[in-house]
Amino acid sequence: MKKIMALVLFVSTSIAFTACSSDDNTPVRSEMESPEGTWESSTLTYAAFDENGKPFHASPEGVEYTYDKIPFGEDPTKEETFIIEGNKATLKDIAKSNKETIVEGELINKTTIVLDNEKYHDRTIVNVTKTTMTLSYRMDLSMDKMKNAYGILTVKYLKK
């Protein structure tokens, strides 16, 4: 009987410390690919929030647009290209009017791209695979009727 109890205790302890697979499939940063390379914009997801974090204009998950179909702004961007080499990041922005803007920046800790132009927001690297890179940034949307409103924009890029 002592042997059976010891066996039951051993088996139950083993089972108690065995974990199921995680439901969180978010890549661990150390598992992400290097962001180095040339990346061309593909889609933009846009979600807008009031000062209390309540979504307006779209669901909290946002609305996705192909990059060339972005509907807002006087002369919206139709294409963005990021070139990342070492710690140097270069953004090439082409507007619908074909006006081209080049913005230099720096890659910090492989997690953030800091751009040297106040018109362009710093980007957080969400994920990088061999073929895609996802960046996110916050944009101020404050208006007369809505103080402290903001948007979360997430851009998916494809490796060239």
N, C-alpha and C positions, 0 to 999 in steps of 0.2 A: 504494500500500500504506500509506503514511503517513497518507493521508486516511481510509482505512478504519479504521486503528488509532485515530486521533483520534476518529472517529465512535463506535466501539465504547466507547472510554474515556468519552466524553461521555454516551452513553446509559446505560452501566452506573452512572456516578456519579449521574445523574438518578434512576435506579431505586432506588439504594441509599438516597437521602434521601427517598423517597416512603414515607409511613406508611399502614398500613391503619387502618381505623377502630378505635377503642378498644373493648375488651370491657367496660370499666368504664363503666356507664351511670349511676353515681351523680351526681346534680346537683352542679355546682360552686356553692358558697354564693352567689356573685355572681349566679348564674342563678335562685336561688330567689325566689319571690314574697315580698312583705312579709307578716309574720305578723299584721298588724293585722286586727282583725275579731272576730267572735263564733264560737267553735268548740265544737261539741258532740261528746262522746266517742262513739266507734263500736265499736272493738275494743281489746282489751288482749292483748298477747303477753307471756307470763311464762316465764322460764327461771331455774332455780336452780343454784347452783354451790357446791362446797365450797371450803375455804381454798386448795386447789391449783388451782382453776379447773376441776375435773372436774364435769360436769353430773350432777345427781341430780333425781329427780322428773319430769324431762322431757328431751327432746333439747336440744342446744345452741341449736337454732333456737327452742325454746320451744313452748308450747301457746297457741293463740289462743282467746279467749273473746269473745263479744259482751259489751259492757260491762254490760248488765243481768243477765248470767248468771255473774258472777264468783263462784266457789264458796268462797273463803276469807275468813276474818275473822268476827268476831262480828256486826258490822253493816256488811257491805261496801258500797262505793259502787255505786250503780246508775246514776248519771249525773254526769258532770263537764262543766262549761262553762267555757271560758276566754274572757275578754274582754280583748283587747289593744288599747290605744290609745296610740300613741307609745311611751314607755318604761314605761308603767304596765300591769301585768298583774293581772287579778282572776280568781281561781278560785272557782267556785261548785260545791260538792260536795254531792250529795244521796245519802244512805244509803238502804238498803232500808227502814229504819224511817221514811223521809221526813224525818229530821233533816237540816237544811240548814246547811252551814258555808260562810262567805265568808272567803277568804284573799286578802289584798292581796300584791302582789309587784312586781318590777321586771324589765323586759326589758333584758338587758345585751348590747350589741354584736350584737343580732339573732340570738344563738346560744344564750343561756341565760336561763331564767326563774328568778329567785331569789325564793322565797316567804318571807313574814314570819311563818311559823309552823313551829316545829321538828317538828311532827307530819307536815308535808308536805315531801317531798323536792324539791330544785331539779330542774328539767327541762332537758335539752339538746334543742335543736331539731335534729332529724335532717333533716327535709325540709318544705318548704312549696310547695304548688301553688295554683292558683286555688280549688280545691275541697277539698283535704285538707292537714292539718298532722300531722306525726308527731313525737312527743316521746318521749324515753327518760330513764330514771332508774334509779339503783342503790338497792336496799333491803337493809338489814342483816337477815339471817335466822338469826343465830347462836342456837344452842340448846345445851343441856347436852352433847349428844353430838357436836355439830358446831360447833366454834368457828370464827369468821370466815366463816361461810357467808353468801352474798349472792344476791340475785335481780336480774336485769336485766328491767325492765318497759318495754315499748314500747307507747305508746298512739296510736292513729290517731283523729283528730278530723275531722269534716266541717264545712265552713263553713255557717253558718246564713244 
